[in-house]
Amino acid sequence: MPIENNDTEVTITSPTDANTQVKVLKYGATVYSWKVEGEEQLWLSKGAKLDGSRPVRGGIPLVFPVFGKSQDPSVSKMPQHGFARRSTWEFLGQTKENPPTVQFGLGPENADQEVYKQWGEGNTDFTLVLTIQLLKDSLKMNIEVSNPGKKEFKFNWLFHSYLTVDDIEDSLINNLPGEYCYDQLIKEHYTEREPAVNFSGELDRVYINVPTEKNLQVVDMGRAFHTVQRNNLPDVVIWNPWTDKAKSMSDFSPKNGFLKMVCVEPGHVHDFVSLKPGESWTAGQTIHKGAM
Ligand code: BG6
């Protein structure tokens, strides 16, 4: 069975390889495991809650309608990263047999009500459809945001992907030199001058308006570990919490787990996307194991 659906999660298995599989929790429509020929590609905290009590620490949480905290009046009351990652999405079913493809949906009726009510005037009409496709050695995700209501709304979107690395101190992310970024730790904008992004401490940067033709590669000891392709997602957040921040997160385990992960997060977060009634917007990411 390429698709298994139970109360809490959906598992997609490759029709050609039983060890190539993706697991999606209905809570947050969070992909929390993606294996290629048995090898896990995503980092998941051993302290992650998969019971819907809090957003998942690891995998690919979905950030909507706000990235971080924002002063914008329509989202300023919301907790960090909005409600999509803390809502239980509806499984819409399988839309393609090969490559196996499934869809999940979220609207006002199944959104986490407490946080959803803090968006705009509390009754913003919206529809999200997430499409997940499992390919031989890549995972393709697409999001469609629609406005079926009567008033315009604005939002951020981000795929908060936690990727595995062998050792963060031997890893780098390429293709970002020359790009403008906002460093969330020192609260300053600057142009990236380093030949590659490398890691020797906490790092939390938003690279702004990076041409989507530029694929991002996570290189570990000179070997391409993952390649991230983006569609209509101009911004890229790179995050590693390092020692102190990892210690401060109760669901981050083991505490030295930051050595094994890096977040490469394609999004539309520097500016908001505005959607008028009747309009829709689509974007996506494809993560490849290794080089493309
Ligand atoms: C990243 C942000 O996307 O998410 C960081 O850039 C943040 O600032 C991190 O710390 C984790 O956020 P959260 O809400 O899952 O702890």
Residues whose N, C-alpha, C, O or C-beta is under 5 A from the ligand:
A	BS01	BG6	Q80 D204 V237 W239
